[in-house]
Amino acid sequence: MIVMSETTDASAAGVTCCAPLVGEPIDQREAEQLAGTLKALADPARLRLLSIVASAEGQEACVCDLIEPVGLSQPTVSHHLKVLTEAGFLSRSKRGTWAYYRLQPEALSGVAAFLTVRH
């Protein structure tokens, strides 16, 4: 047996359904930029690479030390590192024949700031 309960019309009673905005929503340009940044992070291998660099001494690692831990080929690791560098999460410097990648903490702070409540 289904029992129907009596409902009231909240809008007729002057009650709003949602709280008003407390901050400004992001605009289209910011949304597109953030989507690109988040897309760079939306890959398990990239997240692992970023975490390896972040936990390395001085938050810097040689590409030669990044291949084995993720179990991918050198060209694939290089591709992922390039994506993370272009997104601003890593910087790259060349020393002899090796490339070194350094974490750019401000990029992570920017994403974290967006993901927290904006007031």
C-alpha positions as CSV (number, residue, x, y, z in Angstrom):
1,M,0.0,0.0,0.0
2,I,1.4,3.4,-1.0
3,V,0.8,6.3,1.4
4,M,0.9,9.8,-0.1
5,S,2.1,12.5,2.2
6,E,0.9,16.0,2.0
7,T,3.5,18.4,0.5
8,T,3.8,22.1,0.7
9,D,4.9,24.4,-2.1
10,A,8.1,25.9,-0.7
11,S,8.2,28.7,-3.2
12,A,4.7,29.8,-2.3
13,A,5.7,29.9,1.4
14,G,8.6,32.2,0.5
15,V,11.3,29.6,1.1
16,T,14.3,29.5,-1.3
17,C,15.5,26.0,-2.3
18,C,19.2,26.9,-2.4
19,A,21.6,29.1,-0.5
20,P,22.8,32.1,-2.5
21,L,26.3,32.1,-4.0
22,V,29.0,33.2,-1.6
23,G,31.7,33.6,-4.2
24,E,32.1,34.3,-7.9
25,P,31.9,31.3,-10.2
26,I,34.8,30.9,-12.7
27,D,34.4,32.3,-16.2
28,Q,34.7,30.4,-19.4
29,R,38.4,31.2,-19.9
30,E,39.3,30.0,-16.4
31,A,37.1,26.9,-16.8
32,E,38.9,26.0,-20.0
33,Q,42.4,26.6,-18.5
34,L,41.5,24.6,-15.4
35,A,40.1,21.7,-17.4
36,G,43.4,21.5,-19.3
37,T,45.3,21.5,-16.1
38,L,43.1,18.8,-14.5
39,K,43.3,16.7,-17.7
40,A,47.0,16.6,-17.3
41,L,46.6,15.1,-13.9
42,A,43.8,12.7,-14.9
43,D,46.2,9.9,-15.7
44,P,47.5,7.3,-13.2
45,A,51.0,7.3,-14.7
46,R,51.2,11.1,-14.5
47,L,50.0,11.1,-10.9
48,R,52.6,8.5,-10.0
49,L,55.4,10.5,-11.8
50,L,54.4,13.7,-10.1
51,S,54.3,12.0,-6.7
52,I,57.8,10.4,-7.3
53,V,59.3,13.8,-8.2
54,A,57.5,15.5,-5.3
55,S,58.9,12.9,-2.8
56,A,62.4,13.0,-4.2
57,E,65.2,14.9,-2.5
58,G,64.8,18.6,-3.4
59,Q,61.6,17.7,-5.3
60,E,63.7,16.9,-8.3
61,A,64.4,13.7,-10.2
62,C,66.3,12.6,-13.3
63,V,64.3,11.0,-16.1
64,C,66.6,8.0,-15.7
65,D,65.2,7.4,-12.2
66,L,61.5,7.7,-13.3
67,I,61.2,4.9,-15.9
68,E,61.5,1.8,-13.7
69,P,59.1,2.9,-10.9
70,V,56.2,3.4,-13.3
71,G,57.0,0.4,-15.5
72,L,56.6,2.2,-18.8
73,S,59.0,2.7,-21.7
74,Q,61.3,5.7,-21.8
75,P,59.3,7.3,-24.7
76,T,56.0,6.9,-22.8
77,V,57.5,8.4,-19.6
78,S,59.0,11.3,-21.6
79,H,55.6,12.0,-23.1
80,H,53.9,12.0,-19.7
81,L,56.6,14.3,-18.3
82,K,56.2,16.7,-21.3
83,V,52.4,16.9,-20.5
84,L,53.1,17.6,-16.9
85,T,55.7,20.2,-17.8
86,E,53.4,21.9,-20.3
87,A,50.7,22.1,-17.6
88,G,53.1,23.8,-15.3
89,F,53.4,21.0,-12.7
90,L,57.1,20.3,-13.5
91,S,60.0,22.3,-14.8
92,R,62.7,20.7,-16.9
93,S,66.4,21.3,-17.0
94,K,69.1,19.5,-19.0
95,R,72.4,18.4,-17.5
96,G,74.6,16.7,-19.9
97,T,72.6,14.0,-21.6
98,W,70.0,13.8,-18.9
99,A,66.8,15.7,-18.3
100,Y,65.9,16.6,-14.7
101,Y,62.3,17.5,-13.6
102,R,61.5,19.7,-10.6
103,L,58.1,20.1,-9.0
104,Q,56.5,23.5,-9.3
105,P,54.5,23.6,-6.0
106,E,52.6,26.8,-7.0
107,A,50.8,24.8,-9.8
108,L,49.6,22.3,-7.2
109,S,48.6,25.1,-4.9
110,G,46.5,26.7,-7.7
111,V,44.6,23.5,-8.2
112,A,44.1,22.9,-4.5
113,A,42.8,26.5,-4.1
114,F,40.2,25.9,-6.7
115,L,39.1,22.6,-5.2
116,T,38.6,24.1,-1.8
117,V,35.5,26.2,-1.0
118,R,35.8,29.6,-2.6
119,H,34.7,32.5,-0.5
